[in-house]
Amino acid sequence: MGKVCAITGKKRVFGNNRPFSEKKTRRHWKPNVQTRKMFVPELGRTVKVKMSARALRTVEKKGGLMPYLNSQNMRLEDVTC
């Protein structure tokens, strides 16, 4: 799939443009999804992950990709590209 975060599942959200004339037209907002190479010390190699900027901050806060995945009961195969 296109711009979907593999870790948090964030994807496009929809809403309306509301100008001064109050004319409603549909629009969408895309998440800030980026492809990152992250080093996994347990495997001794890097893996590619599509993640949002918010997920990247959370992974760094938890101390790396594997500690974060373990805390969320996820596997590495679920999030790799």
C-alpha positions in Angstrom: 0.0 0.0 0.0 1.1 3.6 -0.5 1.6 6.0 2.4 0.8 3.8 5.4 2.9 3.5 8.5 3.9 -0.1 9.1 4.2 0.5 12.9 1.2 2.7 13.8 -1.0 2.0 10.8 -1.5 5.7 10.1 -3.0 6.4 6.6 -4.8 9.1 4.7 -7.6 10.9 6.5 -10.4 12.8 4.8 -12.3 16.0 5.5 -13.6 19.1 3.9 -12.1 22.3 2.6 -14.0 25.1 4.3 -13.2 28.5 2.6 -14.9 31.8 3.6 -17.8 31.1 1.2 -18.5 27.9 3.3 -18.5 25.8 0.1 -17.6 22.3 1.1 -15.2 20.3 -1.1 -13.5 17.0 -0.2 -9.8 16.8 0.5 -7.4 14.5 2.3 -4.3 14.7 4.5 -1.4 12.4 4.0 0.7 11.1 7.0 4.4 11.9 7.1 5.6 8.4 6.2 9.3 7.9 5.4 11.3 4.8 4.5 14.1 4.4 7.0 16.9 1.9 7.3 17.2 0.8 10.9 20.0 -1.2 12.4 18.9 -4.3 14.4 21.7 -5.4 16.7 20.0 -8.7 17.5 20.3 -9.7 13.8 23.5 -7.7 13.0 22.0 -6.1 9.9 19.8 -3.2 8.8 16.1 -3.5 7.8 13.9 -1.1 5.8 10.8 0.1 7.5 8.1 2.5 6.3 7.2 4.6 9.4 5.7 7.9 10.2 7.8 10.7 11.9 5.8 10.2 15.1 6.6 6.4 15.1 10.3 7.2 14.5 10.4 9.4 17.6 8.7 6.7 19.6 11.1 4.0 18.5 14.0 6.2 19.3 12.5 6.9 22.8 12.1 3.2 23.5 15.7 2.5 22.6 15.5 1.0 19.2 13.3 -1.0 16.9 13.4 -4.4 18.7 12.6 -3.0 22.2 9.6 -1.1 20.7 8.3 -4.1 18.8 8.6 -6.3 21.9 6.7 -3.8 24.0 3.9 -3.8 21.3 3.9 -7.6 20.9 4.8 -7.2 17.2 7.3 -9.1 15.0 10.0 -7.8 12.7 8.3 -9.5 9.7 5.2 -7.4 10.3 6.9 -4.1 9.7 9.7 -4.7 7.2 9.3 -3.5 3.6 
